[in-house]
Structure formats: structure tokens, C-alpha cells
Amino acid sequence: MIEIKTSKLSDGELNRGVFATEDIAKGKLIHAAPVIPYPNEEHVHIEKTLLADYAFEYGVNHTAFVLGYGMLFNHSYEPNATYEINFPNHTFDFYAYKDIKAGEEILINYNGDEDDQEPLWFHKDGEKE
């Protein structure tokens, strides 16, 4: 259903993204990505590394790394996918927010809410997306 390919959204060395290999209907589960949670107070160590940009809030007291394809979904303010935290299963569940066509890149809003237009943490210094 999904694969990793080169994304045109970035010109960096690791410009990868998640793409649909078949049509995906709105509401369908795309990927259940397992997580590695850790206490928030340990995040100060992660902030010193590139991994800080890949950590997700995981409840009030924890942060988590999302495994599988979870870390490779790119951002859009007009996403075609969304995610929900599934605490009982310790996964981030990614769903089609809109119908997605085969070959299309699957995008989420990094702010968590599909309609949230706030600048991302790595653009808050005035840099445009």
C-alpha cells in the first residue's frame, strides 16, 4: 500500500517521503507505526541531536520516536493523511484524511491538527516554508 521514494518537497540529502502504491480511500488505516516512548525530562539529551526534529509528543509526560514509516511522512498545511496516537497499542496510526491516488505522496500536518496553520518549530525564526 505504501513505499518510500524520493520526495520533491526537499532538496536535502535525505529527501525521502511515503508514497501510495495503490489508491487509498479516505478513512483507511495506512500504517500503524510502533513507538519508543521516553520521559520528557530525558528530551534535553535528544535536543542536542538531529533526532529532536523527529520526536513526537506522546501524552503529557512522554515524548516518542515513531518507528516504521512513521518518521518519513512529510509535512503539508493541506495534508491528505492524519494520525492518532493509539496508547493501548503504543502506535501512531496514520489514516487517509482524503482519498489518495496511487503514486501520490502521503502528507501529514506536523502540528497534529489537519487545519492548524501555525508555523512549524523549525520555521518560527522567520524562515519561510
The first five atom37 places (N, CA, C, CB, O) and aatype in JSON, in Angstrom:
{
  "aatype": [12, 9, 6, 9, 11, 16, 15, 11, 10, 15, 3, 7, 6, 10, 2, 1, 7, 19, 13, 0, 16, 6, 3, 9, 0, 11, 7, 11, 10, 9, 8, 0, 0, 14, 19, 9, 14, 18, 14, 2, 6, 6, 8, 19, 8, 9, 6, 11, 16, 10, 10, 0, 3, 18, 0, 13, 6, 18, 7, 19, 2, 8, 16, 0, 13, 19, 10, 7, 18, 7, 12, 10, 13, 2, 8, 15, 18, 6, 14, 2, 0, 16, 18, 6, 9, 2, 13, 14, 2, 8, 16, 13, 3, 13, 18, 0, 18, 11, 3, 9, 11, 0, 7, 6, 6, 9, 10, 9, 2, 18, 2, 7, 3, 6, 3, 3, 5, 6, 14, 10, 17, 13, 8, 11, 3, 7, 6, 11, 6],
  "atom_mask": [
    [1, 1, 1, 1, 1],
    [1, 1, 1, 1, 1],
    [1, 1, 1, 1, 1],
    [1, 1, 1, 1, 1],
    [1, 1, 1, 1, 1],
    [1, 1, 1, 1, 1],
    [1, 1, 1, 1, 1],
    [1, 1, 1, 1, 1],
    [1, 1, 1, 1, 1],
    [1, 1, 1, 1, 1],
    [1, 1, 1, 1, 1],
    [1, 1, 1, 0, 1],
    [1, 1, 1, 1, 1],
    [1, 1, 1, 1, 1],
    [1, 1, 1, 1, 1],
    [1, 1, 1, 1, 1],
    [1, 1, 1, 0, 1],
    [1, 1, 1, 1, 1],
    [1, 1, 1, 1, 1],
    [1, 1, 1, 1, 1],
    [1, 1, 1, 1, 1],
    [1, 1, 1, 1, 1],
    [1, 1, 1, 1, 1],
    [1, 1, 1, 1, 1],
    [1, 1, 1, 1, 1],
    [1, 1, 1, 1, 1],
    [1, 1, 1, 0, 1],
    [1, 1, 1, 1, 1],
    [1, 1, 1, 1, 1],
    [1, 1, 1, 1, 1],
    [1, 1, 1, 1, 1],
    [1, 1, 1, 1, 1],
    [1, 1, 1, 1, 1],
    [1, 1, 1, 1, 1],
    [1, 1, 1, 1, 1],
    [1, 1, 1, 1, 1],
    [1, 1, 1, 1, 1],
    [1, 1, 1, 1, 1],
    [1, 1, 1, 1, 1],
    [1, 1, 1, 1, 1],
    [1, 1, 1, 1, 1],
    [1, 1, 1, 1, 1],
    [1, 1, 1, 1, 1],
    [1, 1, 1, 1, 1],
    [1, 1, 1, 1, 1],
    [1, 1, 1, 1, 1],
    [1, 1, 1, 1, 1],
    [1, 1, 1, 1, 1],
    [1, 1, 1, 1, 1],
    [1, 1, 1, 1, 1],
    [1, 1, 1, 1, 1],
    [1, 1, 1, 1, 1],
    [1, 1, 1, 1, 1],
    [1, 1, 1, 1, 1],
    [1, 1, 1, 1, 1],
    [1, 1, 1, 1, 1],
    [1, 1, 1, 1, 1],
    [1, 1, 1, 1, 1],
    [1, 1, 1, 0, 1],
    [1, 1, 1, 1, 1],
    [1, 1, 1, 1, 1],
    [1, 1, 1, 1, 1],
    [1, 1, 1, 1, 1],
    [1, 1, 1, 1, 1],
    [1, 1, 1, 1, 1],
    [1, 1, 1, 1, 1],
    [1, 1, 1, 1, 1],
    [1, 1, 1, 0, 1],
    [1, 1, 1, 1, 1],
    [1, 1, 1, 0, 1],
    [1, 1, 1, 1, 1],
    [1, 1, 1, 1, 1],
    [1, 1, 1, 1, 1],
    [1, 1, 1, 1, 1],
    [1, 1, 1, 1, 1],
    [1, 1, 1, 1, 1],
    [1, 1, 1, 1, 1],
    [1, 1, 1, 1, 1],
    [1, 1, 1, 1, 1],
    [1, 1, 1, 1, 1],
    [1, 1, 1, 1, 1],
    [1, 1, 1, 1, 1],
    [1, 1, 1, 1, 1],
    [1, 1, 1, 1, 1],
    [1, 1, 1, 1, 1],
    [1, 1, 1, 1, 1],
    [1, 1, 1, 1, 1],
    [1, 1, 1, 1, 1],
    [1, 1, 1, 1, 1],
    [1, 1, 1, 1, 1],
    [1, 1, 1, 1, 1],
    [1, 1, 1, 1, 1],
    [1, 1, 1, 1, 1],
    [1, 1, 1, 1, 1],
    [1, 1, 1, 1, 1],
    [1, 1, 1, 1, 1],
    [1, 1, 1, 1, 1],
    [1, 1, 1, 1, 1],
    [1, 1, 1, 1, 1],
    [1, 1, 1, 1, 1],
    [1, 1, 1, 1, 1],
    [1, 1, 1, 1, 1],
    [1, 1, 1, 0, 1],
    [1, 1, 1, 1, 1],
    [1, 1, 1, 1, 1],
    [1, 1, 1, 1, 1],
    [1, 1, 1, 1, 1],
    [1, 1, 1, 1, 1],
    [1, 1, 1, 1, 1],
    [1, 1, 1, 1, 1],
    [1, 1, 1, 1, 1],
    [1, 1, 1, 0, 1],
    [1, 1, 1, 1, 1],
    [1, 1, 1, 1, 1],
    [1, 1, 1, 1, 1],
    [1, 1, 1, 1, 1],
    [1, 1, 1, 1, 1],
    [1, 1, 1, 1, 1],
    [1, 1, 1, 1, 1],
    [1, 1, 1, 1, 1],
    [1, 1, 1, 1, 1],
    [1, 1, 1, 1, 1],
    [1, 1, 1, 1, 1],
    [1, 1, 1, 1, 1],
    [1, 1, 1, 1, 1],
    [1, 1, 1, 0, 1],
    [1, 1, 1, 1, 1],
    [1, 1, 1, 1, 1],
    [1, 1, 1, 1, 1]
  ],
  "atom_positions": [
    [[0.82, -1.2, 0.0], [0.0, 0.0, 0.0], [0.86, 1.26, 0.0], [-0.93, 0.0, 1.2], [0.48, 2.27, -0.6]],
    [[2.04, 1.22, 0.68], [2.92, 2.39, 0.73], [4.36, 1.97, 0.48], [2.79, 3.11, 2.09], [4.75, 0.82, 0.68]],
    [[5.15, 2.95, 0.04], [6.57, 2.73, -0.2], [7.32, 4.03, 0.04], [6.82, 2.19, -1.63], [6.73, 5.11, 0.05]],
    [[8.62, 3.92, 0.22], [9.48, 5.08, 0.4], [10.12, 5.39, -0.95], [10.56, 4.83, 1.5], [10.68, 4.52, -1.61]],
    [[10.02, 6.67, -1.33], [10.63, 7.13, -2.57], [11.22, 8.52, -2.33], [9.59, 7.15, -3.74], [11.03, 9.12, -1.27]],
    [[11.92, 9.03, -3.31], [12.45, 10.38, -3.25], [11.32, 11.38, -3.32], [13.47, 10.63, -4.37], [10.45, 11.29, -4.2]],
    [[11.33, 12.33, -2.39], [10.31, 13.38, -2.36], [10.84, 14.64, -3.03], [9.88, 13.68, -0.9], [12.02, 14.97, -2.91]],
    [[9.97, 15.32, -3.73], [10.33, 16.59, -4.36], [10.14, 17.77, -3.4], [9.5, 16.81, -5.62], [10.39, 18.92, -3.77]],
    [[9.69, 17.49, -2.17], [9.44, 18.56, -1.21], [10.71, 19.07, -0.54], [8.48, 18.08, -0.15], [10.68, 20.11, 0.12]],
    [[11.79, 18.37, -0.71], [13.04, 18.76, -0.06], [14.18, 18.56, -1.05], [13.29, 17.95, 1.24], [14.12, 17.69, -1.92]],
    [[15.21, 19.37, -0.89], [16.39, 19.18, -1.74], [17.57, 18.71, -0.91], [16.74, 20.48, -2.47], [18.72, 18.79, -1.34]],
    [[17.27, 18.21, 0.28], [18.31, 17.74, 1.19], [18.86, 16.39, 0.75], [0.0, 0.0, 0.0], [18.39, 15.78, -0.21]],
    [[19.85, 15.95, 1.48], [20.49, 14.67, 1.18], [19.53, 13.5, 1.41], [21.73, 14.5, 2.04], [19.58, 12.51, 0.68]],
    [[18.67, 13.61, 2.41], [17.74, 12.54, 2.75], [16.31, 12.96, 2.43], [17.87, 12.15, 4.24], [15.45, 13.0, 3.32]],
    [[16.06, 13.28, 1.19], [14.75, 13.8, 0.77], [13.8, 12.66, 0.43], [14.91, 14.74, -0.43], [13.42, 12.47, -0.73]],
    [[13.44, 11.91, 1.45], [12.55, 10.77, 1.27], [11.14, 11.13, 1.71], [13.06, 9.56, 2.07], [10.92, 12.09, 2.45]],
    [[10.19, 10.35, 1.24], [8.8, 10.52, 1.63], [8.07, 9.21, 1.47], [0.0, 0.0, 0.0], [8.61, 8.24, 0.92]],
    [[6.84, 9.17, 1.96], [5.99, 7.99, 1.88], [4.98, 8.2, 0.76], [5.26, 7.7, 3.25], [4.32, 9.24, 0.7]],
    [[4.88, 7.23, -0.11], [4.02, 7.33, -1.29], [3.06, 6.15, -1.35], [4.86, 7.39, -2.58], [3.39, 5.04, -0.92]],
    [[1.88, 6.4, -1.88], [0.87, 5.35, -2.05], [1.22, 4.5, -3.27], [-0.55, 5.97, -2.21], [1.57, 5.03, -4.32]],
    [[1.14, 3.2, -3.13], [1.36, 2.29, -4.27], [0.04, 1.87, -4.91], [2.14, 1.06, -3.82], [0.01, 1.22, -5.95]],
    [[-1.07, 2.27, -4.25], [-2.42, 1.98, -4.75], [-3.33, 3.09, -4.25], [-2.93, 0.55, -4.3], [-2.97, 3.83, -3.34]],
    [[-4.5, 3.21, -4.83], [-5.47, 4.19, -4.33], [-5.85, 3.84, -2.89], [-6.74, 4.23, -5.24], [-6.05, 2.67, -2.56]],
    [[-5.94, 4.86, -2.05], [-6.29, 4.67, -0.64], [-7.51, 5.54, -0.34], [-5.09, 5.04, 0.32], [-7.48, 6.76, -0.55]],
    [[-8.56, 4.93, 0.12], [-9.82, 5.63, 0.4], [-9.72, 6.42, 1.7], [-10.99, 4.64, 0.47], [-9.05, 6.0, 2.65]],
    [[-10.39, 7.55, 1.73], [-10.48, 8.39, 2.93], [-10.89, 7.53, 4.12], [-11.49, 9.56, 2.72], [-11.82, 6.73, 4.03]],
    [[-10.19, 7.69, 5.24], [-10.5, 6.97, 6.46], [-9.77, 5.65, 6.64], [0.0, 0.0, 0.0], [-9.79, 5.09, 7.73]],
    [[-9.13, 5.16, 5.6], [-8.44, 3.87, 5.68], [-7.15, 4.0, 6.48], [-8.14, 3.31, 4.27], [-6.43, 4.98, 6.35]],
    [[-6.86, 3.0, 7.32], [-5.6, 2.93, 8.04], [-4.48, 2.69, 7.03], [-5.63, 1.82, 9.13], [-4.51, 1.72, 6.28]],
    [[-3.51, 3.59, 7.03], [-2.38, 3.49, 6.11], [-1.23, 2.73, 6.76], [-1.91, 4.88, 5.67], [-0.59, 1.88, 6.14]],
    [[-0.96, 3.06, 8.03], [0.21, 2.49, 8.7], [0.06, 2.63, 10.21], [1.51, 3.17, 8.21], [-0.3, 3.7, 10.69]],
    [[0.32, 1.57, 10.94], [0.36, 1.61, 12.41], [1.83, 1.54, 12.79], [-0.48, 0.43, 13.06], [2.44, 0.47, 12.75]],
    [[2.4, 2.67, 13.17], [3.83, 2.76, 13.45], [4.09, 2.59, 14.95], [4.39, 4.11, 12.95], [3.57, 3.38, 15.75]],
    [[4.87, 1.6, 15.34], [5.18, 1.44, 16.75], [6.03, 2.6, 17.26], [5.9, 0.11, 16.99], [6.7, 3.27, 16.47]],
    [[6.0, 2.85, 18.56], [6.74, 3.96, 19.13], [7.69, 3.48, 20.22], [5.78, 5.01, 19.69], [7.49, 2.43, 20.83]],
    [[8.72, 4.28, 20.46], [9.61, 4.13, 21.61], [9.44, 5.39, 22.44], [11.12, 3.9, 21.17], [10.02, 6.42, 22.12]],
    [[8.64, 5.31, 23.52], [8.44, 6.5, 24.35], [9.55, 6.64, 25.39], [7.07, 6.43, 25.06], [10.2, 5.66, 25.78]],
    [[9.76, 7.88, 25.8], [10.72, 8.15, 26.88], [10.21, 9.36, 27.67], [12.17, 8.41, 26.3], [9.46, 10.17, 27.12]],
    [[10.6, 9.48, 28.93], [10.12, 10.59, 29.77], [10.58, 11.94, 29.22], [10.61, 10.42, 31.2], [11.7, 12.06, 28.72]],
    [[9.73, 12.94, 29.33], [10.05, 14.28, 28.81], [11.36, 14.82, 29.35], [8.94, 15.24, 29.15], [12.09, 15.5, 28.62]],
    [[11.68, 14.54, 30.62], [12.91, 15.1, 31.18], [14.17, 14.58, 30.49], [12.99, 14.79, 32.67], [15.24, 15.19, 30.61]],
    [[14.07, 13.47, 29.76], [15.21, 12.95, 29.01], [15.38, 13.64, 27.66], [15.07, 11.45, 28.8], [16.39, 13.46, 26.99]],
    [[14.38, 14.43, 27.27], [14.42, 15.06, 25.94], [15.55, 16.08, 25.82], [13.08, 15.73, 25.64], [15.98, 16.37, 24.7]],
    [[16.03, 16.63, 26.92], [17.13, 17.6, 26.85], [18.36, 16.99, 26.18], [17.5, 18.1, 28.26], [19.13, 17.69, 25.53]],
    [[18.54, 15.68, 26.33], [19.67, 15.0, 25.68], [19.42, 14.84, 24.18], [19.9, 13.61, 26.32], [20.34, 14.97, 23.38]],
    [[18.18, 14.56, 23.82], [17.81, 14.39, 22.41], [17.9, 15.72, 21.66], [16.38, 13.81, 22.29], [18.27, 15.74, 20.49]],
    [[17.58, 16.83, 22.34], [17.61, 18.15, 21.7], [18.98, 18.53, 21.17], [17.15, 19.2, 22.68], [19.09, 19.42, 20.33]],
    [[20.01, 17.87, 21.63], [21.37, 18.14, 21.17], [21.68, 17.41, 19.87], [22.37, 17.72, 22.24], [22.79, 17.53, 19.33]],
    [[20.71, 16.66, 19.36], [20.94, 15.86, 18.16], [19.91, 16.16, 17.08], [20.9, 14.37, 18.51], [18.9, 16.83, 17.34]],
    [[20.16, 15.69, 15.9], [19.22, 15.81, 14.78], [17.91, 15.08, 15.06], [19.86, 15.26, 13.5], [16.88, 15.43, 14.5]],
    [[17.95, 14.09, 15.93], [16.75, 13.32, 16.25], [15.64, 14.16, 16.87], [17.1, 12.19, 17.18], [14.48, 13.76, 16.84]],
    [[15.99, 15.31, 17.44], [14.97, 16.16, 18.06], [13.87, 16.54, 17.07], [15.62, 17.43, 18.63], [12.72, 16.69, 17.46]],
    [[14.21, 16.69, 15.8], [13.22, 17.05, 14.79], [12.29, 15.89, 14.44], [13.91, 17.53, 13.53], [11.31, 16.07, 13.72]],
    [[12.59, 14.7, 14.95], [11.79, 13.52, 14.63], [11.01, 12.98, 15.82], [12.69, 12.44, 14.1], [10.37, 11.93, 15.72]],
    [[11.05, 13.69, 16.93], [10.34, 13.24, 18.13], [8.92, 13.81, 18.14], [11.1, 13.67, 19.41], [8.7, 14.95, 17.71]],
    [[7.98, 13.03, 18.62], [6.58, 13.42, 18.71], [6.17, 13.52, 20.18], [5.67, 12.42, 17.96], [6.68, 12.77, 21.01]],
    [[5.27, 14.43, 20.49], [4.66, 14.44, 21.82], [3.89, 13.14, 21.99], [3.73, 15.69, 22.03], [3.21, 12.68, 21.06]],
    [[4.0, 12.56, 23.17], [3.33, 11.28, 23.44], [2.67, 11.36, 24.8], [4.35, 10.09, 23.37], [3.18, 10.81, 25.78]],
    [[1.56, 12.04, 24.86], [0.89, 12.28, 26.12], [1.54, 13.45, 26.85], [0.0, 0.0, 0.0], [2.35, 14.17, 26.28]],
    [[1.18, 13.62, 28.1], [1.64, 14.77, 28.88], [3.08, 14.58, 29.36], [0.73, 14.99, 30.08], [3.84, 15.55, 29.4]],
    [[3.45, 13.37, 29.72], [4.73, 13.15, 30.38], [5.8, 12.5, 29.53], [4.52, 12.33, 31.56], [6.92, 12.26, 29.99]],
    [[5.47, 12.2, 28.27], [6.41, 11.47, 27.44], [6.56, 12.09, 26.04], [5.99, 10.02, 27.32], [5.69, 12.82, 25.56]],
    [[7.66, 11.75, 25.44], [7.95, 12.04, 24.05], [8.25, 10.69, 23.42], [9.17, 13.08, 23.87], [8.57, 9.74, 24.14]],
    [[8.14, 10.58, 22.1], [8.36, 9.27, 21.49], [9.0, 9.39, 20.11], [7.04, 8.51, 21.37], [8.81, 10.37, 19.39]],
    [[9.76, 8.38, 19.79], [10.22, 8.19, 18.42], [9.25, 7.22, 17.76], [11.69, 7.66, 18.37], [8.92, 6.18, 18.31]],
    [[8.82, 7.58, 16.57], [7.88, 6.78, 15.82], [8.69, 5.94, 14.83], [6.81, 7.67, 15.08], [9.47, 6.47, 14.05]],
    [[8.49, 4.65, 14.87], [9.26, 3.72, 14.04], [8.53, 3.43, 12.73], [9.52, 2.42, 14.8], [7.55, 4.1, 12.39]],
    [[9.01, 2.44, 12.02], [8.41, 2.09, 10.74], [8.51, 3.26, 9.78], [0.0, 0.0, 0.0], [9.54, 3.94, 9.74]],
    [[7.47, 3.49, 9.01], [7.46, 4.63, 8.08], [7.04, 5.92, 8.76], [6.53, 4.34, 6.92], [7.02, 6.98, 8.14]],
    [[6.7, 5.83, 10.04], [6.14, 6.97, 10.76], [6.98, 8.23, 10.73], [0.0, 0.0, 0.0], [6.43, 9.33, 10.64]],
    [[8.28, 8.11, 10.79], [9.16, 9.28, 10.78], [9.37, 9.85, 9.38], [10.51, 8.93, 11.38], [9.98, 10.91, 9.24]],
    [[8.88, 9.18, 8.36], [9.19, 9.59, 6.99], [8.04, 10.3, 6.28], [9.58, 8.4, 6.2], [8.19, 10.71, 5.13]],
    [[6.9, 10.46, 6.96], [5.82, 11.24, 6.36], [6.23, 12.71, 6.38], [4.46, 11.02, 7.13], [6.65, 13.23, 7.41]],
    [[6.11, 13.38, 5.26], [6.44, 14.8, 5.17], [5.25, 15.66, 5.54], [6.93, 15.15, 3.76], [4.11, 15.2, 5.6]],
    [[5.54, 16.94, 5.79], [4.55, 17.91, 6.26], [3.87, 18.64, 5.11], [5.21, 18.93, 7.18], [4.46, 18.91, 4.06]],
    [[2.59, 18.96, 5.34], [1.85, 19.88, 4.48], [0.77, 20.54, 5.32], [1.23, 19.13, 3.25], [0.19, 19.93, 6.21]],
    [[0.49, 21.83, 5.01], [-0.64, 22.51, 5.63], [-1.95, 22.09, 4.95], [-0.47, 24.04, 5.55], [-3.03, 22.47, 5.41]],
    [[-1.86, 21.33, 3.87], [-3.01, 20.74, 3.2], [-2.8, 19.23, 3.11], [-3.22, 21.36, 1.76], [-2.62, 18.69, 2.02]],
    [[-2.81, 18.56, 4.26], [-2.46, 17.13, 4.29], [-3.53, 16.25, 3.66], [-2.23, 16.7, 5.71], [-4.71, 16.61, 3.59]],
    [[-3.08, 15.08, 3.21], [-4.03, 14.08, 2.73], [-4.11, 12.91, 3.7], [-3.63, 13.59, 1.32], [-4.83, 11.93, 3.47]],
    [[-3.36, 13.01, 4.81], [-3.38, 11.98, 5.85], [-3.35, 12.65, 7.22], [-2.17, 11.0, 5.69], [-3.01, 13.82, 7.36]],
    [[-3.72, 11.88, 8.22], [-3.71, 12.35, 9.6], [-3.22, 11.21, 10.47], [-5.12, 12.84, 10.05], [-3.04, 10.09, 9.99]],
    [[-3.01, 11.49, 11.74], [-2.59, 10.41, 12.64], [-3.27, 10.56, 13.99], [-1.07, 10.41, 12.81], [-3.66, 11.65, 14.4]],
    [[-3.4, 9.44, 14.64], [-3.93, 9.38, 16.0], [-2.97, 8.56, 16.83], [-5.39, 8.78, 16.03], [-2.4, 7.58, 16.35]],
    [[-2.79, 8.96, 18.09], [-1.96, 8.18, 18.99], [-2.83, 7.06, 19.56], [-1.34, 9.07, 20.12], [-3.89, 7.31, 20.13]],
    [[-2.36, 5.85, 19.41], [-3.06, 4.68, 19.94], [-2.27, 4.2, 21.16], [-3.2, 3.53, 18.84], [-1.41, 3.32, 21.05]],
    [[-2.57, 4.79, 22.32], [-1.82, 4.47, 23.53], [-1.89, 3.0, 23.93], [-2.33, 5.31, 24.67], [-0.87, 2.43, 24.31]],
    [[-3.07, 2.33, 23.86], [-3.11, 0.9, 24.24], [-2.16, 0.03, 23.41], [-4.52, 0.37, 24.11], [-1.58, -0.92, 23.93]],
    [[-2.0, 0.36, 22.12], [-1.12, -0.43, 21.25], [0.28, 0.16, 21.12], [-1.74, -0.54, 19.89], [1.15, -0.46, 20.51]],
    [[0.51, 1.35, 21.7], [1.8, 2.05, 21.58], [2.18, 2.23, 20.11], [2.91, 1.28, 22.33], [3.27, 1.88, 19.68]],
    [[1.21, 2.8, 19.36], [1.44, 3.1, 17.94], [0.91, 4.48, 17.6], [0.77, 2.03, 17.04], [0.04, 5.02, 18.29]],
    [[1.44, 5.04, 16.55], [0.84, 6.18, 15.88], [0.16, 5.59, 14.66], [1.91, 7.31, 15.49], [0.8, 4.97, 13.82]],
    [[-1.16, 5.78, 14.58], [-1.94, 5.21, 13.48], [-2.2, 6.3, 12.45], [-3.27, 4.59, 14.0], [-2.84, 7.31, 12.75]],
    [[-1.71, 6.09, 11.25], [-1.84, 7.06, 10.16], [-3.0, 6.64, 9.26], [-0.53, 7.16, 9.34], [-3.08, 5.5, 8.81]],
    [[-3.91, 7.59, 9.02], [-5.13, 7.35, 8.25], [-5.2, 8.31, 7.07], [-6.39, 7.5, 9.13], [-4.65, 9.41, 7.12]],
    [[-5.88, 7.88, 6.01], [-6.13, 8.77, 4.88], [-7.15, 9.82, 5.33], [-6.64, 7.98, 3.62], [-8.25, 9.47, 5.74]],
    [[-6.78, 11.08, 5.24], [-7.66, 12.19, 5.59], [-8.54, 12.56, 4.39], [-6.85, 13.42, 6.05], [-9.63, 13.1, 4.53]],
    [[-8.02, 12.25, 3.21], [-8.72, 12.44, 1.93], [-8.44, 11.2, 1.1], [-8.25, 13.77, 1.18], [-7.58, 10.39, 1.47]],
    [[-9.14, 11.03, 0.01], [-8.79, 9.97, -0.93], [-7.39, 10.27, -1.46], [-9.83, 9.86, -2.1], [-7.07, 11.41, -1.8]],
    [[-6.56, 9.23, -1.54], [-5.18, 9.38, -2.0], [-5.02, 8.48, -3.23], [-4.14, 9.0, -0.87], [-5.39, 7.31, -3.21]],
    [[-4.47, 9.04, -4.28], [-4.26, 8.3, -5.53], [-2.92, 7.56, -5.5], [-4.32, 9.25, -6.74], [-1.97, 8.01, -4.86]],
    [[-2.85, 6.45, -6.19], [-1.6, 5.71, -6.34], [-0.53, 6.65, -6.9], [-1.79, 4.45, -7.26], [-0.79, 7.4, -7.84]],
    [[0.66, 6.6, -6.32], [1.77, 7.46, -6.76], [1.86, 8.77, -6.02], [0.0, 0.0, 0.0], [2.88, 9.46, -6.11]],
    [[0.81, 9.15, -5.29], [0.77, 10.43, -4.58], [1.57, 10.33, -3.28], [-0.69, 10.85, -4.29], [1.55, 9.3, -2.6]],
    [[2.28, 11.4, -2.93], [2.97, 11.43, -1.65], [1.95, 11.62, -0.54], [4.04, 12.56, -1.62], [1.02, 12.41, -0.66]],
    [[2.14, 10.88, 0.54], [1.25, 10.95, 1.69], [1.83, 11.96, 2.67], [1.06, 9.54, 2.36], [2.97, 11.83, 3.12]],
    [[1.02, 12.99, 3.0], [1.49, 14.12, 3.8], [0.61, 14.32, 5.02], [1.51, 15.39, 2.96], [-0.61, 14.15, 4.97]],
    [[1.25, 14.69, 6.13], [0.55, 15.0, 7.37], [0.87, 16.43, 7.78], [0.92, 14.0, 8.5], [1.86, 17.0, 7.31]],
    [[0.05, 17.0, 8.64], [0.36, 18.3, 9.23], [1.12, 18.03, 10.51], [-0.95, 19.16, 9.49], [0.58, 17.43, 11.44]],
    [[2.37, 18.47, 10.57], [3.2, 18.21, 11.75], [2.65, 18.86, 13.01], [4.61, 18.71, 11.5], [3.05, 18.48, 14.11]],
    [[1.76, 19.82, 12.87], [1.17, 20.45, 14.05], [0.15, 19.54, 14.75], [0.51, 21.76, 13.67], [-0.31, 19.86, 15.85]],
    [[-0.19, 18.44, 14.14], [-1.11, 17.47, 14.76], [-2.55, 17.62, 14.31], [0.0, 0.0, 0.0], [-3.25, 16.62, 14.15]],
    [[-3.0, 18.84, 14.11], [-4.37, 19.1, 13.65], [-4.29, 19.43, 12.16], [-5.04, 20.28, 14.47], [-3.49, 20.26, 11.74]],
    [[-5.12, 18.79, 11.38], [-5.08, 18.96, 9.92], [-5.22, 20.41, 9.49], [-6.17, 18.13, 9.28], [-4.65, 20.8, 8.47]],
    [[-5.96, 21.23, 10.24], [-6.23, 22.61, 9.85], [-5.32, 23.63, 10.54], [-7.66, 22.95, 10.16], [-5.49, 24.83, 10.33]],
    [[-4.39, 23.19, 11.35], [-3.52, 24.09, 12.11], [-2.48, 24.71, 11.18], [-2.82, 23.34, 13.28], [-1.65, 24.01, 10.6]],
    [[-2.53, 26.04, 11.03], [-1.65, 26.76, 10.11], [-0.47, 27.44, 10.83], [-2.44, 27.8, 9.35], [0.25, 28.22, 10.23]],
    [[-0.29, 27.14, 12.12], [0.81, 27.75, 12.87], [2.15, 27.37, 12.25], [0.76, 27.31, 14.35], [2.31, 26.26, 11.75]],
    [[3.12, 28.31, 12.28], [4.46, 27.96, 11.78], [5.03, 26.78, 12.55], [5.41, 29.18, 11.9], [4.81, 26.64, 13.76]],
    [[5.76, 25.94, 11.86], [6.4, 24.8, 12.49], [7.57, 25.25, 13.34], [6.85, 23.79, 11.45], [8.12, 26.33, 13.11]],
    [[7.95, 24.44, 14.3], [9.03, 24.8, 15.22], [10.32, 25.14, 14.5], [9.28, 23.67, 16.2], [11.09, 25.97, 14.98]],
    [[10.58, 24.53, 13.34], [11.82, 24.83, 12.64], [11.67, 25.98, 11.65], [12.31, 23.6, 11.92], [12.6, 26.27, 10.9]],
    [[10.5, 26.65, 11.64], [10.29, 27.84, 10.82], [9.95, 29.05, 11.66], [9.19, 27.59, 9.82], [9.72, 30.13, 11.1]],
    [[9.91, 28.93, 12.97], [9.49, 30.03, 13.82], [10.5, 31.16, 13.89], [9.22, 29.53, 15.2], [10.2, 32.23, 14.42]],
    [[11.69, 30.96, 13.37], [12.69, 32.03, 13.36], [12.48, 32.98, 12.19], [14.1, 31.44, 13.32], [13.33, 33.83, 11.92]],
    [[11.37, 32.85, 11.48], [11.05, 33.75, 10.37], [11.32, 33.13, 9.02], [0.0, 0.0, 0.0], [10.93, 33.7, 8.0]],
    [[11.98, 31.98, 8.97], [12.24, 31.3, 7.71], [10.94, 30.82, 7.12], [13.23, 30.13, 7.89], [10.11, 30.26, 7.84]],
    [[10.74, 31.01, 5.84], [9.51, 30.54, 5.18], [9.65, 29.09, 4.78], [9.2, 31.39, 3.94], [10.75, 28.59, 4.53]],
    [[8.51, 28.43, 4.73], [8.49, 27.04, 4.32], [8.71, 26.95, 2.82], [7.16, 26.36, 4.72], [8.73, 25.85, 2.26]]
  ]
}
